[in-house]
């Protein structure tokens, strides 16, 4: 089976994984229709329980500080919900762009909820274990909770790809999640008082920035 057929099969296979969304427009910036929910909940104290192999659509993150959300390929689920311990959390999600075409199989929208003033940043990173080097994307998801209605923003480029500068060529390289040349992907999450970051994964495409620009 070639790569394009794999991408189509993956898209069709995702249909069974989405929770049902509104039929009409949401009115909050996100698309309407089926989606998968993931909530990143800021907590003032670390969780003592490992929270592995439990059902749920939540990951507990430090209310103040940083943690690592490790990523692995597969159907949407949260195998490890505790990002307040030493080994971080684990989130499983499908390959978003199997051929690195620049158009995703699914898209991610996010918004901040909670007391005004809280914010968080998230960078997508990978570790090349062959040279023991970690690369984090030049793009990042920035969420801030403010007064008034909270709107979703498309963060697919921020969370599903790593863009980094190849110092040998002076050009930007684009690496999608689960690219076969890379060993370990993760989200580096830094929180400054944000109580809730709400992520929604919709089965709609997003076209992201091309590679090859000068650094």
JOJO-V556596 format. One record per helix or strand of 3 or more residues. SS is the DSSP state (H for helix, E for strand). FROM is the first residue (numbers start at 0). LEN is the number of residues. If there is no record, write none. Layout:
ss=SS from=FROM len=LEN
ss=SS from=FROM len=LEN
//
This chain:
ss=H from=2 len=15
ss=E from=34 len=9
ss=E from=57 len=5
ss=E from=63 len=10
ss=E from=76 len=4
ss=E from=88 len=5
ss=E from=106 len=7
ss=E from=118 len=10
ss=E from=132 len=4
ss=E from=140 len=4
ss=H from=155 len=5
ss=E from=160 len=6
ss=E from=170 len=6
ss=E from=183 len=10
ss=E from=195 len=7
//
